[in-house]
Amino acid sequence: MANTETSLKECLATIEGATAVALVDYTSGMALGTLGGSKSFDLSVAAAGNTDVVRSKMRTMEHLGLKAQIEDILITLSDQYHLIRLLSGRGGNGLFLYLVLDGKRANLAMARHQLKKIEEELEV
């Protein structure tokens, strides 16, 4: 089992094209840990904003009566991928990993696979 800091570092080190990562509590919108980003990309603001995406999708699923669990949510921009992975393990309720990928360097399928593996090892 890995702690938050170790897991965030592993995301940036092992996922090709990863430029930023955060562990976020979508009930409060607070980032519990962040790594990466830049002066022009405030990771805390982006992480907090994506809590609205998660909450909205969960409300929509509830209204539709869908019982399935969200694995991840993908937002594609012209030059980036934003991947939101809801935590499903012990203590992960209400949390998600938010990963920003460089669209030119990233392999999305491999990034999803690696993020799932990291999520499974994360101990919150």
DSSP file with accessible surface (Angstrom, degrees, kcal/mol):
  #  RESIDUE AA STRUCTURE BP1 BP2  ACC     N-H-->O    O-->H-N    N-H-->O    O-->H-N    TCO  KAPPA ALPHA  PHI   PSI    X-CA   Y-CA   Z-CA
    1    1 A M              0   0  139      0, 0.0     2,-0.3     0, 0.0   121,-0.2   0.000 360.0 360.0 360.0 140.1    0.0    0.0    0.0
    2    2 A A  B     -a  122   0A  16    119,-3.2   121,-3.5   116,-0.2     2,-0.1  -0.854 360.0-127.0-115.2 148.2    1.2    3.5   -0.9
    3    3 A N     >  -     0   0   87     -2,-0.3     4,-2.5   119,-0.2     5,-0.2  -0.293  37.7 -94.2 -84.1 176.5    0.5    6.8    0.8
    4    4 A T  H  > S+     0   0   37    119,-0.3     4,-2.7     1,-0.2     5,-0.2   0.932 122.2  48.4 -58.3 -50.3   -0.7    9.9   -1.1
    5    5 A E  H  > S+     0   0  117      1,-0.2     4,-2.4     2,-0.2    -1,-0.2   0.925 113.0  47.9 -60.3 -44.7    2.7   11.5   -1.7
    6    6 A T  H  > S+     0   0   71      1,-0.2     4,-2.4     2,-0.2    -1,-0.2   0.918 112.5  49.3 -62.6 -42.8    4.2    8.2   -3.1
    7    7 A S  H  X S+     0   0    1     -4,-2.5     4,-2.0     2,-0.2    -2,-0.2   0.903 110.6  49.3 -65.2 -41.7    1.2    7.6   -5.3
    8    8 A L  H  X S+     0   0    6     -4,-2.7     4,-1.8     2,-0.2    -1,-0.2   0.921 112.0  48.9 -64.2 -42.5    1.2   11.1   -6.8
    9    9 A K  H  X S+     0   0  109     -4,-2.4     4,-2.3    -5,-0.2    -2,-0.2   0.900 109.0  53.5 -62.5 -39.7    5.0   10.9   -7.5
   10   10 A E  H  X S+     0   0   59     -4,-2.4     4,-2.7     1,-0.2     5,-0.4   0.890 104.5  56.0 -63.6 -37.3    4.4    7.5   -9.1
   11   11 A C  H  X S+     0   0    0     -4,-2.0     4,-1.8     1,-0.2     7,-0.2   0.949 112.4  40.6 -58.9 -49.2    1.8    9.0  -11.4
   12   12 A L  H  < S+     0   0   52     -4,-1.8    -1,-0.2     1,-0.2    -2,-0.2   0.851 119.6  46.0 -69.8 -32.5    4.2   11.6  -12.7
   13   13 A A  H  < S+     0   0   86     -4,-2.3    -2,-0.2    -5,-0.2    -1,-0.2   0.830 123.5  28.5 -80.5 -31.7    7.1    9.2  -12.9
   14   14 A T  H  < S+     0   0   70     -4,-2.7     2,-0.8    -5,-0.2    -3,-0.2   0.628  99.8  80.7-110.1 -15.4    5.4    6.3  -14.6
   15   15 A I  S >< S-     0   0    7     -4,-1.8     3,-2.1    -5,-0.4    -1,-0.1  -0.847  80.5-128.2 -99.2 112.5    2.6    7.7  -16.7
   16   16 A E  T 3  S+     0   0  137     -2,-0.8    91,-0.5     1,-0.3     3,-0.1  -0.329  90.9  13.9 -61.5 129.5    4.0    9.0  -20.0
   17   17 A G  T 3  S+     0   0    3      1,-0.3    85,-2.9    89,-0.2    -1,-0.3   0.382  85.5 147.6  88.3  -3.4    2.9   12.5  -20.7
   18   18 A A  E <   +B  101   0B  14     -3,-2.1    -1,-0.3    83,-0.2    83,-0.2  -0.469  14.3 167.3 -67.4 130.3    1.6   13.2  -17.1
   19   19 A T  E     +     0   0B  55     81,-2.9    18,-1.8     1,-0.4     2,-0.3   0.581  62.8   8.9-117.5 -19.5    2.1   16.9  -16.2
   20   20 A A  E     -BC 100  36B   0     80,-1.2    80,-2.9    16,-0.3    -1,-0.4  -0.978  57.1-176.3-160.3 151.0    0.1   17.2  -13.0
   21   21 A V  E     -BC  99  35B   0     14,-2.6    14,-2.3    -2,-0.3     2,-0.3  -0.991   3.4-179.3-151.2 147.5   -1.8   15.1  -10.6
   22   22 A A  E     -BC  98  34B   0     76,-1.9    76,-2.9    -2,-0.3     2,-0.5  -0.993  25.4-138.0-146.0 150.1   -4.0   15.7   -7.5
   23   23 A L  E     -BC  97  33B   0     10,-2.4     9,-3.0    -2,-0.3    10,-1.2  -0.963  37.0-169.9-104.7 123.4   -5.9   13.7   -4.9
   24   24 A V  E     -BC  96  31B   0     72,-3.1    72,-2.4    -2,-0.5     2,-0.7  -0.936  27.9-142.2-126.5 140.0   -9.2   15.5   -4.4
   25   25 A D  E  >> -BC  95  30B  36      5,-2.8     4,-2.6    -2,-0.4     5,-0.5  -0.880  15.7-165.3 -93.9 110.7  -12.1   15.2   -2.0
   26   26 A Y  T  45S+     0   0   27     68,-2.2    69,-0.1    -2,-0.7    -1,-0.1   0.601  82.6  64.5 -80.9  -5.7  -15.2   15.9   -4.1
   27   27 A T  T  45S+     0   0   97     67,-0.7    -1,-0.2     1,-0.1    68,-0.1   0.858 122.5  17.8 -78.2 -32.0  -17.4   16.5   -1.1
   28   28 A S  T  45S-     0   0   66     -3,-0.5    -2,-0.2     2,-0.2    -1,-0.1   0.618  97.0-126.2-109.6 -20.6  -15.5   19.6   -0.1
   29   29 A G  T  <5 +     0   0   12     -4,-2.6     2,-0.3     1,-0.3    -3,-0.2   0.504  62.5 140.8  83.2   4.7  -13.6   20.4   -3.3
   30   30 A M  E   < -C   25   0B 118     -5,-0.5    -5,-2.8    18,-0.1     2,-0.5  -0.638  53.1-131.1 -85.6 137.1  -10.3   20.4   -1.4
   31   31 A A  E     -C   24   0B  31     -2,-0.3    -7,-0.3    -7,-0.2     3,-0.1  -0.755  14.6-166.6 -82.4 123.1   -7.1   18.9   -2.9
   32   32 A L  E    S-     0   0B  92     -9,-3.0     2,-0.3    -2,-0.5    -8,-0.2   0.641  75.4  -1.2 -84.8 -16.8   -5.6   16.6   -0.4
   33   33 A G  E     -C   23   0B  18    -10,-1.2   -10,-2.4   -29,-0.1    -1,-0.3  -0.902  66.1-171.6-169.0 143.1   -2.3   16.5   -2.3
   34   34 A T  E     -C   22   0B  63     -2,-0.3     2,-0.3   -12,-0.2   -12,-0.2  -0.981   4.1-179.1-139.1 153.7   -1.0   18.0   -5.6
   35   35 A L  E     +C   21   0B  59    -14,-2.3   -14,-2.6    -2,-0.3     2,-0.2  -0.962  55.3   4.6-152.6 132.2    2.1   17.5   -7.7
   36   36 A G  E     +C   20   0B  48     -2,-0.3   -16,-0.3   -16,-0.2     7,-0.2  -0.578  63.2 123.9  95.1-155.7    3.0   19.3  -10.9
   37   37 A G        -     0   0   33    -18,-1.8     2,-0.3    -2,-0.2     5,-0.2  -0.438  47.0-122.6  88.2-170.4    1.1   22.0  -12.7
   38   38 A S  B >   -F   41   0C  66      3,-1.8     3,-0.8    -2,-0.1     5,-0.2  -0.943  31.4 -85.0-159.3 178.3    2.6   25.4  -13.6
   39   39 A K  T 3  S+     0   0  223     -2,-0.3     3,-0.1     1,-0.3    -1,-0.1   0.853 130.1  45.5 -62.8 -33.1    2.2   29.1  -13.1
   40   40 A S  T 3  S+     0   0  118      1,-0.2     2,-0.4    -3,-0.0    -1,-0.3   0.543 113.5  53.4 -88.5  -6.1   -0.3   29.2  -16.0
   41   41 A F  B <  S-F   38   0C  43     -3,-0.8    -3,-1.8     4,-0.0     2,-1.0  -0.853  71.8-160.4-132.4  96.5   -2.2   26.0  -14.7
   42   42 A D     >  -     0   0   94     -2,-0.4     4,-2.3     1,-0.2     5,-0.2  -0.671   3.8-165.6 -79.6 104.5   -3.3   26.3  -11.1
   43   43 A L  H  > S+     0   0    9     -2,-1.0     4,-2.9     1,-0.2     5,-0.2   0.853  84.2  55.4 -63.5 -36.3   -3.8   22.6  -10.2
   44   44 A S  H  > S+     0   0   64      2,-0.2     4,-2.3     1,-0.2    -1,-0.2   0.913 109.8  46.5 -64.9 -40.3   -5.8   23.4   -7.0
   45   45 A V  H  > S+     0   0   97      2,-0.2     4,-2.6     1,-0.2    -2,-0.2   0.932 114.4  47.5 -66.3 -44.6   -8.3   25.5   -8.9
   46   46 A A  H  X S+     0   0   20     -4,-2.3     4,-1.9     2,-0.2    -2,-0.2   0.918 112.4  49.6 -63.1 -43.0   -8.6   22.8  -11.6
   47   47 A A  H  X S+     0   0    0     -4,-2.9     4,-0.7     1,-0.2    -2,-0.2   0.933 112.4  47.0 -62.8 -45.5   -9.0   20.1   -9.0
   48   48 A A  H >X S+     0   0   37     -4,-2.3     3,-1.1     1,-0.2     4,-0.6   0.913 110.9  52.7 -63.1 -42.1  -11.7   22.0   -7.2
   49   49 A G  H >X S+     0   0   37     -4,-2.6     3,-1.0     1,-0.3     4,-0.7   0.855 102.5  58.7 -63.0 -34.1  -13.5   22.8  -10.4
   50   50 A N  H 3X S+     0   0   16     -4,-1.9     4,-2.1     1,-0.3    -1,-0.3   0.657  87.7  74.1 -74.4 -12.6  -13.6   19.2  -11.4
   51   51 A T  H <X S+     0   0    4     -3,-1.1     4,-2.9    -4,-0.7    -1,-0.3   0.884  93.6  55.5 -63.5 -33.2  -15.5   18.3   -8.2
   52   52 A D  H <X S+     0   0   97     -3,-1.0     4,-2.4    -4,-0.6    -1,-0.2   0.881 105.1  52.1 -64.6 -37.0  -18.5   20.0  -10.0
   53   53 A V  H  X S+     0   0   53     -4,-0.7     4,-2.3     2,-0.2    -2,-0.2   0.945 112.6  44.7 -62.5 -47.6  -18.0   17.6  -12.9
   54   54 A V  H  X S+     0   0    0     -4,-2.1     4,-2.4     1,-0.2    -2,-0.2   0.946 114.6  47.6 -63.9 -48.2  -18.1   14.6  -10.6
   55   55 A R  H  X S+     0   0   81     -4,-2.9     4,-2.5     1,-0.2    -1,-0.2   0.908 111.8  50.9 -60.3 -42.6  -21.0   15.8   -8.6
   56   56 A S  H  X S+     0   0   52     -4,-2.4     4,-2.5    -5,-0.2    -1,-0.2   0.922 111.0  47.5 -62.4 -44.7  -23.0   16.6  -11.7
   57   57 A K  H  X S+     0   0   94     -4,-2.3     4,-2.5     1,-0.2    -1,-0.2   0.909 111.7  50.7 -65.1 -39.3  -22.4   13.1  -13.2
   58   58 A M  H  X S+     0   0   67     -4,-2.4     4,-2.1     2,-0.2    -2,-0.2   0.912 111.0  48.7 -65.8 -40.8  -23.4   11.4  -10.0
   59   59 A R  H  X S+     0   0  131     -4,-2.5     4,-2.7     2,-0.2    -2,-0.2   0.924 111.2  50.4 -62.8 -43.8  -26.6   13.4   -9.8
   60   60 A T  H  X S+     0   0   59     -4,-2.5     4,-1.9     1,-0.2    -2,-0.2   0.924 110.1  49.5 -62.1 -43.8  -27.4   12.6  -13.4
   61   61 A M  H  X>S+     0   0   22     -4,-2.5     5,-2.5     1,-0.2     4,-0.6   0.900 110.7  50.8 -62.6 -38.9  -26.8    8.9  -12.8
   62   62 A E  H ><5S+     0   0  151     -4,-2.1     3,-1.1     1,-0.2    -2,-0.2   0.934 109.6  49.8 -63.9 -44.6  -29.1    9.0   -9.7
   63   63 A H  H 3<5S+     0   0  154     -4,-2.7    -1,-0.2     1,-0.3    -2,-0.2   0.834 112.5  48.1 -63.6 -32.1  -31.9   10.7  -11.7
   64   64 A L  H 3<5S-     0   0  114     -4,-1.9    -1,-0.3    -5,-0.2    -2,-0.2   0.521 112.4-121.4 -84.0  -8.7  -31.6    8.1  -14.4
   65   65 A G  T <<5 +     0   0   42     -3,-1.1     2,-0.3    -4,-0.6    -3,-0.2   0.718  53.2 162.4  75.2  21.4  -31.6    5.3  -11.8
   66   66 A L      < -     0   0   90     -5,-2.5    -1,-0.2    -6,-0.2    -2,-0.1  -0.593  23.5-171.7 -77.6 131.9  -28.2    4.0  -12.9
   67   67 A K        +     0   0  182     -2,-0.3    -1,-0.1     2,-0.1    -5,-0.1   0.489  48.2 111.3-101.0  -6.3  -26.7    1.7  -10.3
   68   68 A A        -     0   0   72      1,-0.1     2,-0.4    -7,-0.1    -2,-0.0  -0.236  68.1-117.8 -67.2 158.1  -23.2    1.3  -12.0
   69   69 A Q        -     0   0  167      1,-0.0     2,-0.4    19,-0.0    -1,-0.1  -0.790  23.3-116.0 -96.6 142.7  -20.1    2.9  -10.5
   70   70 A I        -     0   0   29     -2,-0.4     3,-0.1     1,-0.2    16,-0.1  -0.632  29.6-179.3 -75.6 125.7  -18.1    5.6  -12.2
   71   71 A E        -     0   0  110     -2,-0.4    15,-1.1     1,-0.4     2,-0.3   0.889  63.8 -23.4 -86.9 -57.6  -14.6    4.3  -13.0
   72   72 A D  E     -D   85   0B  32     13,-0.2     2,-0.4    24,-0.0    -1,-0.4  -0.983  49.7-140.0-152.2 163.8  -13.3    7.4  -14.7
   73   73 A I  E     -D   84   0B  29     11,-2.5    11,-2.8    -2,-0.3     2,-0.5  -0.995  19.0-156.0-126.5 131.4  -14.3   10.5  -16.5
   74   74 A L  E     -D   83   0B  71     -2,-0.4     2,-0.5     9,-0.2     9,-0.2  -0.928   9.3-173.6-115.0 130.6  -12.3   11.8  -19.5
   75   75 A I  E     -D   82   0B  51      7,-2.7     7,-3.0    -2,-0.5     2,-0.5  -0.990  12.5-158.3-119.2 121.3  -12.2   15.4  -20.7
   76   76 A T  E     -D   81   0B  88     -2,-0.5     2,-0.2     5,-0.2     5,-0.2  -0.883  10.7-178.2-105.2 129.8  -10.3   15.9  -23.9
   77   77 A L        -     0   0   83      3,-3.2     3,-0.1    -2,-0.5    -2,-0.0  -0.666  46.7 -94.6-110.5 174.7   -8.9   19.3  -24.9
   78   78 A S  S    S+     0   0  129     -2,-0.2     3,-0.1     1,-0.2    -2,-0.0   0.812 122.6  12.7 -63.8 -26.8   -7.1   20.2  -28.0
   79   79 A D  S    S+     0   0   78      1,-0.1    24,-2.5    24,-0.0    25,-0.5   0.330 125.3  48.1-132.2   7.2   -3.7   19.7  -26.4
   80   80 A Q  E     - E   0 102B  44     22,-0.3    -3,-3.2    23,-0.2     2,-0.4  -0.978  57.3-143.1-145.4 157.2   -4.4   17.8  -23.1
   81   81 A Y  E     -DE  76 101B  62     20,-2.0    20,-3.0    -2,-0.3     2,-0.5  -0.972  13.6-159.5-115.2 138.2   -6.4   15.0  -21.6
   82   82 A H  E     -DE  75 100B  15     -7,-3.0    -7,-2.7    -2,-0.4     2,-0.5  -0.983  11.4-168.5-117.8 118.6   -7.9   15.4  -18.1
   83   83 A L  E     -DE  74  99B   0     16,-3.0    16,-3.1    -2,-0.5     2,-0.5  -0.932   7.1-167.5-114.7 124.4   -8.6   12.1  -16.4
   84   84 A I  E     -DE  73  98B   0    -11,-2.8   -11,-2.5    -2,-0.5     2,-0.6  -0.962   6.0-172.7-112.7 119.2  -10.7   11.8  -13.3
   85   85 A R  E     -DE  72  97B  15     12,-3.1    12,-2.9    -2,-0.5     2,-0.2  -0.947  15.9-142.5-117.6 112.4  -10.5    8.4  -11.5
   86   86 A L  E     - E   0  96B  19    -15,-1.1     2,-0.3    -2,-0.6    10,-0.3  -0.536  22.6-120.8 -72.4 136.4  -12.9    7.9   -8.6
   87   87 A L        +     0   0   16      8,-2.4     8,-0.3     5,-0.4     7,-0.3  -0.614  32.5 174.6 -80.4 137.0  -11.3    5.9   -5.8
   88   88 A S        +     0   0  102     -2,-0.3    -1,-0.1     5,-0.1     3,-0.1   0.514  46.9  92.9-118.4 -11.0  -13.2    2.7   -4.9
   89   89 A G  S >  S-     0   0   44      1,-0.2     3,-2.1    30,-0.2     4,-0.3  -0.018  91.5 -49.7 -77.9-176.2  -10.9    1.1   -2.3
   90   90 A R  T 3  S+     0   0  174      1,-0.3    34,-0.6     2,-0.1    -1,-0.2  -0.263 127.2   4.3 -53.8 133.2  -10.9    1.3    1.4
   91   91 A G  T 3  S+     0   0   58     -3,-0.1    -1,-0.3     1,-0.1    -2,-0.1   0.497 102.1 106.6  72.2   1.5  -11.2    4.8    2.7
   92   92 A G    X   +     0   0    1     -3,-2.1     3,-2.1     2,-0.1    -5,-0.4   0.456  38.4 128.2 -93.2  -0.3  -11.5    6.2   -0.9
   93   93 A N  T 3  S+     0   0  152     -4,-0.3     3,-0.1     1,-0.3    -5,-0.1  -0.360  79.6  14.8 -60.8 125.8  -15.1    7.1   -0.7
   94   94 A G  T 3  S+     0   0    9      1,-0.3   -68,-2.2    -7,-0.3   -67,-0.7   0.535 108.4 105.5  88.6   7.4  -15.6   10.7   -1.8
   95   95 A L  E <   -B   25   0B  10     -3,-2.1    -8,-2.4    -8,-0.3     2,-0.3  -0.865  42.9-176.9-120.8 153.9  -12.1   11.0   -3.4
   96   96 A F  E     -BE  24  86B   0    -72,-2.4   -72,-3.1    -2,-0.3     2,-0.5  -0.992  25.0-127.4-144.6 153.1  -10.8   11.0   -6.9
   97   97 A L  E     -BE  23  85B   1    -12,-2.9   -12,-3.1    -2,-0.3     2,-0.5  -0.855  23.3-158.4 -93.3 134.1   -7.4   11.2   -8.6
   98   98 A Y  E     -BE  22  84B   1    -76,-2.9   -76,-1.9    -2,-0.5     2,-0.4  -0.971  11.4-174.5-118.3 118.4   -7.2   14.0  -11.2
   99   99 A L  E     -BE  21  83B   0    -16,-3.1   -16,-3.0    -2,-0.5     2,-0.5  -0.956  12.3-157.7-120.7 131.3   -4.5   13.5  -13.8
  100  100 A V  E     -BE  20  82B   0    -80,-2.9   -81,-2.9    -2,-0.4   -80,-1.2  -0.932  16.0-169.3-108.3 129.0   -3.5   16.0  -16.5
  101  101 A L  E     -BE  18  81B   0    -20,-3.0   -20,-2.0    -2,-0.5     2,-0.6  -0.934  28.2-117.8-121.4 142.2   -1.8   14.6  -19.6
  102  102 A D  E >>  - E   0  80B  47    -85,-2.9     4,-2.1    -2,-0.4     3,-0.8  -0.666  25.8-144.7 -72.6 118.9    0.1   16.2  -22.5
  103  103 A G  T 34 S+     0   0   23    -24,-2.5   -23,-0.2    -2,-0.6    -1,-0.1   0.718  94.7  52.8 -63.5 -21.8   -2.1   15.2  -25.5
  104  104 A K  T 34 S+     0   0  177    -25,-0.5    -1,-0.2     1,-0.1   -24,-0.1   0.752 119.7  30.5 -85.1 -24.9    0.9   14.9  -27.8
  105  105 A R  T <4 S+     0   0  128     -3,-0.8    -2,-0.2   -88,-0.1     2,-0.2   0.629  98.2  96.8-107.6 -16.9    3.0   12.6  -25.6
  106  106 A A     <  -     0   0   18     -4,-2.1     2,-0.7   -89,-0.2   -89,-0.2  -0.467  56.7-150.5 -85.4 146.7    0.4   10.5  -23.7
  107  107 A N     >  -     0   0   84    -91,-0.5     4,-2.6    -2,-0.2     5,-0.2  -0.949  16.4-160.2-106.5 104.6   -1.0    7.1  -24.5
  108  108 A L  H  > S+     0   0   39     -2,-0.7     4,-2.6     1,-0.2     5,-0.2   0.886  85.7  51.0 -60.0 -42.9   -4.5    7.4  -23.1
  109  109 A A  H  > S+     0   0   70      1,-0.2     4,-2.1     2,-0.2    -1,-0.2   0.934 114.1  44.5 -61.7 -44.2   -5.1    3.6  -22.8
  110  110 A M  H  > S+     0   0  106      2,-0.2     4,-2.9     1,-0.2     5,-0.2   0.882 111.3  54.0 -68.4 -36.2   -1.9    3.1  -20.9
  111  111 A A  H  X S+     0   0    3     -4,-2.6     4,-2.8     2,-0.2     5,-0.2   0.928 109.5  47.7 -63.8 -43.7   -2.5    6.1  -18.7
  112  112 A R  H  X S+     0   0   96     -4,-2.6     4,-2.1     2,-0.2    -2,-0.2   0.921 113.3  48.6 -62.0 -43.8   -5.9    4.7  -17.7
  113  113 A H  H  X S+     0   0  113     -4,-2.1     4,-1.9    -5,-0.2    -2,-0.2   0.933 114.6  44.3 -62.1 -47.5   -4.4    1.3  -17.0
  114  114 A Q  H  X S+     0   0   30     -4,-2.9     4,-2.5     1,-0.2     5,-0.2   0.900 111.6  52.6 -67.4 -39.8   -1.5    2.7  -14.9
  115  115 A L  H  X S+     0   0    0     -4,-2.8     4,-2.8    -5,-0.2    -1,-0.2   0.904 108.5  51.4 -64.2 -38.6   -3.8    5.2  -13.0
  116  116 A K  H  X S+     0   0   84     -4,-2.1     4,-2.2    -5,-0.2    -1,-0.2   0.924 110.0  49.5 -62.0 -43.3   -6.1    2.3  -12.1
  117  117 A K  H  X S+     0   0  105     -4,-1.9     4,-1.1     2,-0.2    -2,-0.2   0.921 112.7  46.6 -62.3 -44.0   -3.1    0.3  -10.8
  118  118 A I  H  X S+     0   0    1     -4,-2.5     4,-1.0     1,-0.2     3,-0.5   0.920 110.5  53.5 -65.0 -41.6   -1.9    3.2   -8.7
  119  119 A E  H >< S+     0   0    8     -4,-2.8     3,-0.6     1,-0.2    -1,-0.2   0.900 105.3  54.2 -60.2 -40.4   -5.4    3.8   -7.4
  120  120 A E  H 3< S+     0   0  104     -4,-2.2    -1,-0.2     1,-0.2    -2,-0.2   0.813 111.4  45.2 -65.3 -28.9   -5.6    0.2   -6.2
  121  121 A E  H 3< S+     0   0   92     -4,-1.1  -119,-3.2    -3,-0.5     2,-0.3   0.593  87.9 110.6 -89.4 -13.2   -2.4    0.6   -4.3
  122  122 A L  B <<  -a    2   0A  14     -4,-1.0     2,-0.6    -3,-0.6  -119,-0.2  -0.474  50.5-162.2 -71.9 127.4   -3.3    3.9   -2.7
  123  123 A E              0   0   75   -121,-3.5  -119,-0.3    -2,-0.3   -32,-0.1  -0.951 360.0 360.0-109.3 114.3   -3.9    3.8    1.1
  124  124 A V              0   0   72    -34,-0.6  -121,-0.1    -2,-0.6   -32,-0.0  -0.797 360.0 360.0-100.1 360.0   -5.8    6.9    2.2
